[in-house]
């Protein structure tokens, strides 16, 4: 199961109280995707409920100045929790943004017992198997019914998922990604922030990205961080991303929401979780290409390129790629905080 964790049917059976069950489910929530693998979430467990909190000490002020991506990541963790709940026979009752505290993103309670379906099992089983795969993908197309299922899953969480598979439109978006790469890597503050989160799997922090994400052996992660911090790699990164989109990305997907507020970001994160787990359960994978959203001047151009009236929140590539190691994760005890309302 999850890296560094061994959760099992027996452990769930030993959970007698609501608090025990909710804490058990956190094992799955912590495997959600997050920018630079920052894992920007905390869980406060009371006797009969769980509060999801934003951990803004793990924010990325350069690339994510409004904590939009941070909130999306927390939304994905929330949906992992819900999916795991159904796998273990519990409907979870979720109240989003329940109070005036901006860090308090959701309150979760156990609802009625439900019959676990084969789909519930498949989606939960996909949680520890999901990867962000940054390599070139095979040219094998994704089945139309799979893509339609992904669209429906996103819509069920109030999020539009536009599928882009036309070569001309993919090339247009590839150009926006390349422009984003050049803008970001040309900014020393961006490079410093990114380099801060590049370190070995063996680091005590159990977060961030290994040098393996940049085609280096894990042991050379400090060297990778130094190179990123010191040199403007924008031209090379832009060329590589163009190639990945043009030659190694059968499909692009853009998640968009009606507005651009914290509630929309949570919805986008919950939709992201559903879609990525559906892809994983079907043998596919995905990677983020959020540069045209992170560079504010490019976001309207992406919106125009996909022909939506909604606000783009995530740009991704979908396809089939090689099996990869899981990224490191902080243990549950490091993200559960004391106290309850």
Phi, psi and omega in degrees: 000211187303149181300131179077000182229148174231096178253142188215170175303320182296321179294321177296319181298332180280349180280111187261329184254166175303318181297320178298316181294315181296320178296319177302317183293337178299334176306329181270325180299322185289354178266009178292156177286152176206152180302128182058018184053045179284336180053063191271052184224154173225154181231122179251117188253121174260191182296323186227013182206168176229135174255130172267124183240142172284131175261092186282356170291346179252021179289163177240083189296336180280305185277340185222064190295337181258007182061030177293308181294325177301316180292322175300317179299318178294325175297322177295319177297321178299316182289326173303319180298315181296317181296316178295324177302313180295322178302325181258022167086020181231127166282133178259137177264119186247128171247111181276144176044062191281349184212198184273347180285115183294341178279343182271098189272333181194153169241135185236134176230155175286131176259211182292154169293142180229156175282127180284131180260169176298324178294320177302316180295315181296318181293318180291321179298332180287342185302307179286349180268345184294140178224154165265111188253107187269001181282172171294139181266162172295158179277004178298123181287154173277140183297139179304324181290330175292315179296321178294321177298320177296317178300317182292322178297317178296316180300326178295344175248024173071027185231137177272132173244111176266127177265128181242109178234357178286130183306317182297317180288325176297321178296321178298317180289323177301322178295322177294320177298316179298318177298322177296318177302313182297318180294316184289312182287345173281355182257112181302327180294321177298315182296319179297316181296315179298315183298328179300331184258012175256110177204167187296153172302335184276356180296148184295335186293332181057043177211188177073190185243135175288159173301342177301331178294343181242027175066032175242152172299149182305322183296340180263015179305317178299325177294317177301318179297319180296317180296316180299317182294326191268324191243146174278104182264014189306316183297316180292318179295317180299316180296319180295319180292321175303316182294318180298322181284315185289320188250341189225035177215092181302328186216140168251150177228134179241120176268127181225155182232159183299324179228192187224055182240169181308322177297322177293321181293319176300316179299318179298320179294320179293320176296318179303313179304310182300314184292314181296323179288325175297315178298314180299315180298337180264006177089004181261178181214182184202164174210156183271143174225059192275007183306316181290351175262324180288328175271107193302325182291340182268344185298315177298328180290323175294318178302316178293321184296326181264355175067046180243153173266356181270174181264118178298133180243330183213138172240129185223160168250137178244146177172198180244127183222181184287159174289137182233161173291152174288149172287157181290154180223146173289145178292157183304320182299339180278345183245358175263124182249151182284164174102154178207161180276000000 
